[in-house]
Amino acid sequence: MKGKKKLLLLAGVLLLAVFLVAGCGGGSSDNQSANKQPAEENNASTGENNEAKDEPLKIGFIYIGPVGDAGWTYAQDLGRQYLEENMNVETTFIENVPENADAERALTQLAEQGNKLIFATSFGYMDYVQNVAKKYPDVVFMHCSGFKTQDNAGTYFGRMYQPRYLTGILAGEMTESNTIGYVAAHPIPEVIRGINSFTLGVRAVNPDAIVKVVWTNTWYDPATEKEAAKSLLESGADVIAQHQDTPGPQQAAQEAGAYAIGYNADMRQFAPQATLTSPIWNWGPYMLEVAQGVEDGTWKNDQYWGGLADNVVDVGPFNEDLVSKELQDEIMAKKQDIIDGKVTVFAGPIKDQSGTVKVADGEVMSDGDLLSFDWFVEGVEGKIPQ
């Protein structure tokens, strides 16, 4: 009897175990079941373990400023958030990384943490990206706005000069004093190119207007940028544009009863009585394309430079309380002309500040020339520091 009881007890335990295993399987989510089943089938036929394919792609970012700057870093971080919303990724970011040896340390840290894709989001990180990329050949590095590449390092940027040209048209139409101020960051080709395209837009509709430039030698310094804008307003500017990462210049314009044009992202909320619009970035879809390429092994070390047609750059929402519907339509029509190839921003004739023709009628500046811009077009008041 005791033997039979033991056999019955053992059978009961085994039956209970079967039910428990079945119960655990039934408790899995649909997504988990869908992800696991192909791996199990593949393992049965090949003996290989494909669980790694279900792991998120680890992606790192280094930022020049804080993610809450409302400008450049904020726009880059929107791209990071877009990645998290649209792909199985795990992201890490380090903010406020200066363009010095700290950048190399931050990049190394991200590589050591197992990130397989790293976005370095400021021009001054260029050489540090090159140094670290050589040490981590299995990591893909993407550098924003630079021009150096290697087998595992590419560059990405947008033709921001296109929407800057359009906002120049807006400024040229809105100014009454024919003096427009431009608060500029650092005297590098990217910033010079933006000032020039903006000025070409201004003078396309208002040949009498001038664009005065003040340099701050900062990317993110709200107080300095605001003071620079004040100096331009005091010199007669009634519209303020900027290549800076904070809304400080726009706030100065609002306090003075003038107009302003932001940069990087829609900044109207910070100066709603002054900000007309902003040329903006839209990094998310491009970053997603890069990440998918890294994951499936199709990534190439290209030098990406997208424009309005790619929607990586755009003109932000207009302040409808300040910009007439007629003027909005004019600018949107010109935007479409650029997309369609009917208008090329840097097509001749273009003169420099001295009146010398730099781009002849019928000629168009090459990308190489645009990426090495070191002179101002006619209509700009200011000097490029050496």
Beta strands, then each sheet from edge to edge (+ up, - down):
strand 1: 57-62
strand 2: 89-94
strand 3: 117-120
strand 4: 140-144
strand 5: 153-158
strand 6: 179-184
strand 7: 210-215
strand 8: 239-243
strand 9: 259-261
strand 10: 275-277
strand 11: 279-281
strand 12: 303-306
strand 13: 313-315
strand 14: 350-351
strand 15: 357-359
strand 16: 380-381
sheet 1: 2+ 1+ 3+ 4+ 5+ 12+
sheet 2: 10+ 9+ 8+ 6+ 7+ 16+
sheet 3: 11+ 13-
sheet 4: 14+ 15-
end
